[in-house]
Amino acid sequence: MSSTTGVQSTGGVWSWPNIIGFTMEDAMIIILRDKPDADIVFLPVGSPVTTNDFRPNRVRIFLDTIVSPPRETQKKTCWPEFVGLSITQAVPSILKDMPNAEIEVLALGSPMTHDFRPNRVRIFVDTVAQTPMVG
């Protein structure tokens, strides 16, 4: 597949300098067209990057501006009405609002990455659901 914006090498497209200034959505479309298996990660400009964590399908996009789309096109990004509900109640409703959501369930206070992924939704829990047992 030929790229109009990506830098090509014998291993495929590995850089997209011509998408600087594009919206996140437009950048994702171009990158996924050139590299369909890309795991796209959004990070603020200046974020530290570890070089010993190489993944051939990861593409990091560094953002310096966050803009808000017009009110009528905004997608739901938080669900305060689900505080106090069970995961089994919250997940189907979140997926109804955002069908492509990758939902992560984390214990309250768990360490987490600070990268931005527009399809990730994190649910934090702090209730013991079963009797704790040794073993």
N, C-alpha and C positions, 0 to 999 in steps of 0.2 A: 504494500500500500504506500503510495507516494504522499509525502508531507509537503504542505506549502509553507509551514512555519517552523518545523522542527529541524534540528541539526542532526544529520544522519551519519552513521558510521557503519562498519560491517556488521555490528551487533544490533542495528536498528536505530530508531530515534532515541536520543538521550538528553536533548536540551531543546527548549522552546523560547529563545530570546525574543521572538516577535510577538509574544502574547503579553508582554509588559504593558500595563494599562488596561487590559481587558477585564471584564467582570469575572467573578469566580465561575459562574455558570458557563460563560463562553470559553474560558480557559479549560475547564473540564471537558467540554465537548471536543475541543481540538486535540487535547492530550489523549483522550480515550479513543478518538478516531485513529490517531497514530499508534497508540499503545493500548489496545483493548483490555489487557490484564493489569493496567496501572492501578496501584493502591495510592490514591491521591491524598496527601496530608497537607492541611493549611496551617501555616505558622506565622506569627507576627515577625516582621523584619527584625533582625538582630537576635532571634532565638538561637540558643546554643545548639549545635548539631554535632552528634558524636560520629566520628569517622569509622569507628570499629563496629558499627551496626549497619553494615551494607546489606540492602535487600534489592535485588535487580528489578523488581516491579514497583518499588516505591518511588513516587514522584513528589517532591516537596515544592509547594507553592508558597512563597513568602508574601504576605499582605502588609501594606502600609496604610490602607484606608478602609474603614468600614462604613458602608453607606446603608441607608434604609430604603427599601423599595417603596413605591407608592402604596398607600394604605390598602387599596383594593386588591393588590397582588401579593400582599404579605401572607406568608404561610404561618401557621401556628408554630411557635417555638418553645412554649412552656405550658404546663398543665397544672396550675395550682389547685384546681378543683379535685385532683386525685390524691392530695395529701391526706393520709389516714386510711386510704383504701388498700386492698391487697394487690399484689402484683398481678394476680389472675384477673382482677377487675380493670386495672389500669392499662395493661399491655394491649388488649384488643381495641380499646378506645384510641390509644395513641396511634396504633397501626391504621385505624380508620381515618384519622386525620392526616397521617403521614405514612402511606403504604411502603415506602422504601426505607423506613427507619431501621437502623441497626441498634437494637436496644441492649444496653449493658445494665445489669443489676449489680450494684456495689453496696457493701456495708458502709454506713455513714462514717465518714472520717477516713475511708480508705485512700491510700495514695493513688493518684491518677495522672495521666499525661495532660499537658496543657495545650496540646494541638487542637485545632478546630476542624471538625469534620461535619459538614452540613447535614449528613444523614444519621449522625449518632445522637441517641437520646439516652441519657443516664438516669436511672432510677436508684435513689438512695434509700436503703432500708435500715431500720434499727430495732426491729422486733424479733425476739426469739420465737421461732415457729414450732420447734420440737424440743423435747427434753434433752438437754446436753448430757452426753454420755462419754465415759472414758473409752478409748480404744480407737 
